[in-house]
Amino acid sequence: MTRRLLLSLATCACIGALAAAPATAQDRDPYLEHARELMRQVPLIDGHNDLPWGIRVGYSMSVDSFDLAVRHSSGHTDIPRLREGLVGAQFWSTWTPPSFEHKGAARAGMEQGDIVHQMVELYPETFEMAGTAADVMRIFRSGKIACMLGLEGGYMIENSLGLLRAFYRDGVRYMTLTHWANVDWADAATDTLEHGGLTPFGEEVVREMNRLGMLVDLSHVSDSTMWDVLRVSEAPVIFSHSSSRHFTPHPRNVPDDIAIAAAENGAVIMVNFVLPFIYQPAFEWDEERNKVVARLRADSVDAGALRDTVMVWMEANPRPRPDLGIVADHMDHLRNLIGADHIGIGSDFDGIEMPPSGLDDVSQYPNLIAELLRRGWGDDEVLKVLGLNVLRVMQEAELVAQRLQAERPASTAQIEVLDGWDTEPPLRRPSQD
């Protein structure tokens, strides 16, 4: 039996089961019903999903073995749940650990993108690659999920603008400049400041991304890098999966002053679901767990004993878990600060340990949209958060790219020249995952 037939049968079975099931109180929730109506008008565009890495490490890069057509009992993402959650477009994260820097990062990044291309080839009735905002809307109206790649970590271009262009041709439509560790040309939010933001080559990376029409993603970068990008970029930027530092002091979040400057740039901040980023008690819990780990490592405890001890500590100290209202709180704050024109959704599903309750997986996006409506958000504001804001940024980046391509050729800049290297990169401490 073909995969397409299996998926069709599974879909029919799900529809039949839903039709036969008695309506629950939640199903009759007018806010939830209205949320679904809005989600059928405009594609919900999620800025960040790490499923490709899970397939890489858990299924030896075989999408066929993972079988997206069936509902999985673990993880956050599969086709039945994407359909239930009314997902219209997805930026799939093409991530590799920062430890791959200078050790085959580009190869690993291309392999991650290949996993997404496999997904599209195996499930053509569900997925289609999108290169432009117009593609996203066309694919959404056809009943499919538009797929784009988000390169999470600038180390994967291996300091090469030629490789940056190759990733763009492969379907990458944004690049997160750093991950947890600095790259040779930009500082990360969670590393020791090394460059003071962007180096001269880093500025050239941003300019070339503008020329290509590739969105600059400021999630994971340091405040100084954010400011430098906002100074250099001629196109609106995005934060693919970041929240507001107003609630928690995590450096991965966006401080209010930068949020205001980003709004002036036309940016979109795509609020994520990572508990330590969005919920102060969870942030403090993470800090305590990190202290436990640090003490054990200082005592030279072996890896097995360390893991067991941390598990015992976690059982005695359960992680605080709020409901989805905490995500809406971040959106409310940003709405009051910079307006609904600059807010989106960037879940980080399949890249997080535990999302808020009520947002357990990709099937539950309607719950979040219903919560916004319940709080008094207007239809026009909700439609912007769902996807219109991201589509606007994509369209504006495309227009900037058209202008810049008419003005200048592809950049041939080299980091060795712009940043004053001799032959090797400056001595840096090893990157951490």
C-alpha positions as a printed Julia matrix, in Angstrom:
433×3 Matrix{Float64}:
   0.0    0.0    0.0
   1.44   3.37  -0.94
   2.29   5.99   1.66
  -0.15   8.41   0.02
  -2.98   5.89   0.32
  -2.06   5.14   3.92
  -2.12   8.84   4.75
  -5.46   9.3    2.97
  -6.99   6.41   4.87
  -5.62   7.71   8.16
  -7.0   11.16   7.41
 -10.42   9.76   6.55
 -10.41   7.7    9.72
  -9.57  10.77  11.8
 -12.33  12.77  10.13
 -14.81   9.97  10.69
 -13.85   9.67  14.33
 -14.2   13.39  14.85
 -17.61  13.39  13.17
 -18.82  10.52  15.32
 -17.5   11.9   18.61
 -19.92  13.94  20.72
 -19.08  17.63  20.98
 -17.19  18.51  24.14
 -17.37  21.75  26.08
 -14.01  22.74  24.57
 -15.29  22.07  21.04
 -18.21  24.4   21.75
 -15.91  27.14  23.05
 -16.8   30.11  20.8
 -13.27  31.5   21.09
 -11.78  28.21  19.94
 -14.24  27.94  17.08
 -13.45  31.5   16.0
  -9.71  30.83  16.29
 -10.05  27.96  13.83
 -12.04  30.15  11.46
  -9.22  32.72  11.43
  -6.58  30.01  10.98
  -8.35  28.88   7.82
  -8.05  32.41   6.39
  -4.35  33.07   6.99
  -1.55  30.5    7.37
  -0.21  30.01  10.85
   3.52  30.4   10.22
   5.68  28.87  12.93
   9.21  30.23  13.02
  11.07  27.29  14.46
  10.64  23.51  14.68
  13.56  21.15  15.38
  12.05  17.92  14.03
  14.82  17.44  11.4
  17.47  17.04  14.09
  15.33  14.46  15.89
  15.05  12.48  12.66
  18.79  12.79  12.1
  19.85  11.45  15.48
  16.91   9.14  16.2
  16.31   7.64  12.77
  19.71   7.91  11.05
  18.4   10.7    8.79
  15.66   8.42   7.38
  12.37  10.28   7.11
  10.79   7.09   5.79
  11.66   5.27   9.03
  10.18   8.04  11.17
   6.89   7.89   9.22
   5.34  11.31   9.63
   1.99   9.98   8.43
   1.19   8.34  11.77
   0.46  10.01  15.07
   3.42   9.58  17.4
   3.11   9.14  21.15
   6.32  11.1   21.77
   7.72  14.31  20.39
   5.68  17.26  19.23
   5.27  16.91  15.47
   3.71  14.62  12.87
   1.27  15.12  10.0
  -1.93  14.25  11.88
  -1.08  16.75  14.61
   0.06  19.42  12.14
  -3.31  19.11  10.43
  -5.2   19.2   13.71
  -3.27  22.31  14.71
  -4.06  23.99  11.36
  -0.4   24.77  10.67
  -0.12  26.62   7.37
   3.63  27.12   7.0
   6.71  25.98   8.87
  10.3   27.12   9.06
  12.08  23.84   9.76
  15.25  24.34  11.75
  18.4   23.01  10.1
  20.56  22.85  13.22
  23.84  21.22  14.11
  25.76  21.57  17.4
  28.21  24.5   17.59
  30.91  21.91  18.31
  30.74  21.15  14.56
  32.3   24.55  13.84
  35.41  23.97  11.67
  34.52  20.24  11.75
  32.11  19.69   8.85
  29.4   22.14   9.89
  28.37  22.86   6.3
  27.98  19.16   5.53
  25.82  18.65   8.6
  23.76  21.72   7.74
  23.12  20.47   4.21
  22.13  17.07   5.59
  19.55  18.72   7.83
  18.1   20.54   4.85
  18.07  17.28   2.92
  15.85  15.77   5.62
  13.26  18.47   4.96
  13.49  17.88   1.21
  12.92  14.17   1.91
   9.8   15.11   3.88
   8.46  17.08   0.94
   9.24  14.29  -1.53
   7.68  11.55   0.62
   4.53  13.5    1.49
   3.77  15.69  -1.55
   0.08  15.77  -0.66
   0.97  17.51   2.63
   4.17  19.53   2.12
   5.61  21.81  -0.54
   8.75  23.93  -0.49
   8.2   27.7   -0.53
  10.71  30.3   -1.63
   8.66  33.49  -1.41
   5.74  34.99   0.47
   3.58  34.44  -2.62
   4.58  30.76  -2.57
   3.46  30.47   1.05
   0.0   31.82   0.27
  -0.39  29.71  -2.88
   0.59  26.53  -1.04
  -1.66  27.35   1.91
  -4.64  27.92  -0.39
  -3.97  24.56  -2.04
  -4.44  22.86   1.34
  -0.76  22.02   1.87
   1.82  23.15   4.44
   4.47  25.49   3.05
   8.0   24.49   4.05
  11.06  26.7    4.39
  14.45  26.13   5.98
  15.93  28.16   8.82
  19.68  27.71   9.23
  20.25  27.82  12.99
  23.86  28.82  13.47
  26.12  30.92  11.26
  29.02  28.51  11.76
  27.37  26.32   9.09
  28.41  28.72   6.32
  32.04  28.12   7.39
  32.94  31.79   6.91
  32.03  31.55   3.22
  29.6   33.82   1.42
  29.59  31.26  -1.4
  28.24  28.68   1.02
  25.69  31.2    2.27
  24.4   31.5   -1.3
  24.38  27.71  -1.7
  22.19  27.39   1.41
  19.82  30.0   -0.01
  19.53  28.03  -3.24
  18.74  24.94  -1.15
  15.72  26.63   0.42
  17.14  28.44   3.46
  15.1   31.6    3.98
  16.57  32.76   7.27
  19.83  32.28   9.11
  20.21  32.55  12.87
  23.6   34.25  13.05
  24.81  32.32  16.1
  23.64  29.53  18.34
  24.72  29.08  21.98
  28.36  29.89  21.2
  30.03  32.73  19.31
  30.98  32.32  15.69
  34.12  33.79  14.15
  32.24  36.95  13.15
  29.42  37.47  15.68
  28.78  37.19  19.41
  26.13  34.91  20.9
  23.82  35.76  23.8
  25.03  32.81  25.89
  28.79  33.06  25.38
  31.54  35.39  26.57
  31.6   38.54  24.45
  34.44  38.28  22.0
  33.84  40.63  19.07
  31.66  43.35  20.57
  28.86  42.37  18.17
  29.56  41.9   14.47
  33.03  41.93  12.99
  33.55  43.62   9.59
  33.0   40.23   7.94
  29.87  39.76  10.02
  28.52  43.02   8.65
  29.23  41.75   5.14
  27.31  38.55   5.93
  24.27  40.66   6.83
  24.62  42.76   3.67
  24.83  39.64   1.51
  21.8   38.15   3.24
  19.93  41.36   2.38
  21.06  41.04  -1.25
  19.84  37.43  -1.4
  16.54  38.06   0.35
  17.48  35.77   3.25
  16.02  36.98   6.55
  18.48  37.83   9.32
  17.44  35.99  12.5
  18.5   37.6   15.79
  17.43  34.8   18.12
  20.48  33.51  20.02
  22.68  36.56  19.34
  24.05  38.98  21.94
  22.54  42.39  22.52
  25.55  44.01  20.86
  25.07  41.84  17.78
  21.38  42.78  17.71
  22.26  46.47  17.74
  24.88  46.02  15.01
  22.48  44.12  12.75
  19.76  46.73  13.22
  22.32  49.35  12.17
  23.5   47.44   9.09
  20.45  45.63   7.73
  18.44  47.27   4.97
  15.62  44.73   5.34
  13.41  43.86   8.31
  14.83  41.19  10.59
  13.17  38.46  12.61
  13.57  36.8   15.98
  12.53  33.28  14.97
  12.07  31.96  18.52
  12.58  34.54  21.26
  10.41  36.08  23.94
  10.41  39.21  26.1
  13.09  39.91  28.7
  10.45  41.95  30.56
   9.36  38.71  32.28
  12.61  36.75  32.68
  16.22  37.92  32.53
  17.33  35.13  30.19
  19.81  36.53  27.63
  17.97  34.66  24.88
  15.05  37.04  25.29
  14.61  40.47  23.71
  14.98  43.53  25.98
  12.4   46.27  25.59
  14.76  48.87  24.12
  15.86  46.48  21.37
  12.26  45.42  20.76
  11.37  49.07  20.13
  14.32  49.53  17.76
  13.45  46.27  16.0
   9.89  47.46  15.46
  11.26  50.61  13.81
  13.2   48.25  11.51
   9.9   46.46  10.7
  10.91  43.28  12.5
   8.8   40.43  13.84
   9.48  38.87  17.26
   8.2   35.28  17.14
   7.39  34.34  20.73
   8.52  30.89  21.77
   7.39  28.27  24.26
  10.65  27.5   26.14
   9.8   27.53  29.85
  13.07  29.03  31.2
  12.72  31.86  28.68
   9.1   32.72  29.38
   8.44  31.85  33.04
  10.49  33.19  35.96
  10.02  30.14  38.27
  11.19  27.86  35.45
  14.16  30.15  34.82
  15.1   29.93  38.51
  14.59  26.15  38.46
  17.01  25.88  35.54
  19.55  27.99  37.4
  19.35  25.68  40.42
  19.7   22.56  38.27
  22.75  24.09  36.59
  24.29  24.73  40.01
  23.74  21.09  40.96
  25.45  19.97  37.77
  28.34  22.4   38.31
  28.92  21.11  41.86
  28.96  17.51  40.69
  31.41  18.31  37.91
  33.63  20.18  40.36
  33.69  17.01  42.46
  34.72  15.01  39.35
  31.64  12.8   39.5
  31.51  10.42  36.54
  28.88  10.94  33.84
  26.62   8.08  34.93
  26.52   9.13  38.57
  26.02  12.76  37.57
  23.03  11.86  35.44
  21.49   9.71  38.18
  21.99  12.37  40.85
  20.45  15.07  38.68
  17.47  12.82  37.95
  16.92  12.29  41.68
  17.11  16.05  42.25
  14.58  16.66  39.47
  12.16  14.11  40.94
  12.39  15.86  44.31
  12.1   19.3   42.69
   9.61  19.1   39.78
   9.99  21.69  37.06
   7.39  24.49  37.4
   5.03  24.39  34.43
   2.61  27.22  33.65
  -0.26  27.04  31.21
  -0.32  28.66  27.79
  -1.4   31.96  29.32
   2.26  32.75  29.95
   2.88  32.81  26.19
  -0.09  35.14  25.75
   1.39  37.33  28.52
   4.55  37.83  26.44
   2.44  38.65  23.42
   0.33  41.08  25.44
   3.45  42.88  26.64
   4.89  43.16  23.14
   1.52  44.32  21.81
   1.46  47.11  24.38
   5.11  47.98  23.75
   5.45  47.82  19.95
   2.05  46.83  18.56
   0.56  43.7   17.06
   2.35  44.39  13.74
   5.58  42.97  15.15
   4.55  39.7   16.84
   4.62  36.13  15.57
   4.89  32.54  16.79
   8.15  30.59  17.05
   7.41  27.52  19.15
  10.75  25.63  19.2
   8.73  22.38  19.21
  10.87  19.24  19.18
  13.72  21.36  20.5
  12.34  21.86  24.02
  11.91  19.54  26.97
   8.51  20.75  28.14
   6.17  23.39  26.66
   3.44  25.11  28.68
   0.34  23.04  29.37
  -2.29  23.55  26.71
   0.47  23.86  24.1
   1.66  20.28  24.38
   2.38  19.82  20.67
   1.65  21.24  17.22
  -1.99  20.17  17.41
  -2.75  22.8   20.06
  -1.99  26.09  18.32
  -5.73  26.9   18.2
  -5.71  27.04  22.01
  -3.21  29.91  21.92
  -5.15  31.81  19.28
  -8.36  31.34  21.29
  -6.59  32.73  24.36
  -5.65  35.9   22.47
  -9.25  36.34  21.34
 -10.43  35.73  24.9
  -8.12  38.56  26.03
  -9.7   40.99  23.61
  -7.35  40.84  20.63
  -9.11  41.89  17.44
  -9.4   39.66  14.39
  -7.05  41.9   12.41
  -4.41  41.66  15.16
  -4.72  37.89  15.41
  -4.39  37.48  11.64
  -1.16  39.48  11.78
   0.26  37.27  14.54
  -0.79  34.1   12.7
   1.15  34.9    9.57
   0.53  38.29   7.98
   3.44  39.88   9.86
   5.9   37.26   8.67
   4.57  37.45   5.12
   5.05  41.24   5.21
   8.66  40.86   6.36
   9.32  38.28   3.64
   7.81  40.55   0.98
   9.83  43.54   2.15
  13.03  41.46   2.19
  12.26  40.3   -1.35
  11.87  43.91  -2.52
  15.16  44.91  -0.87
  16.84  41.94  -2.55
  15.53  42.96  -5.98
  16.93  46.46  -5.52
  20.3   45.32  -4.19
  20.76  42.71  -6.9
  20.27  45.46  -9.47
  22.84  47.62  -7.68
  25.68  45.2   -6.95
  26.95  41.7   -7.72
  27.4   38.87  -5.25
  29.96  39.7   -2.58
  33.36  38.02  -2.82
  34.51  39.29   0.58
  36.74  37.0    2.66
  36.97  36.91   6.43
  40.76  36.66   6.28
  40.88  40.05   4.59
  38.07  41.93   6.33
  38.86  40.73   9.84
  42.65  40.77   9.44
  43.38  37.06   9.75
  46.68  35.67   8.54
  45.88  32.08   7.57
  44.03  30.6   10.56
  41.15  31.83  12.72
  42.16  33.52  15.97
  42.66  31.15  18.88
  39.32  30.65  20.57
  38.18  28.43  23.36
  36.32  25.3   22.19
  32.65  25.84  21.36
  30.09  24.28  23.67
  26.95  22.5   22.5
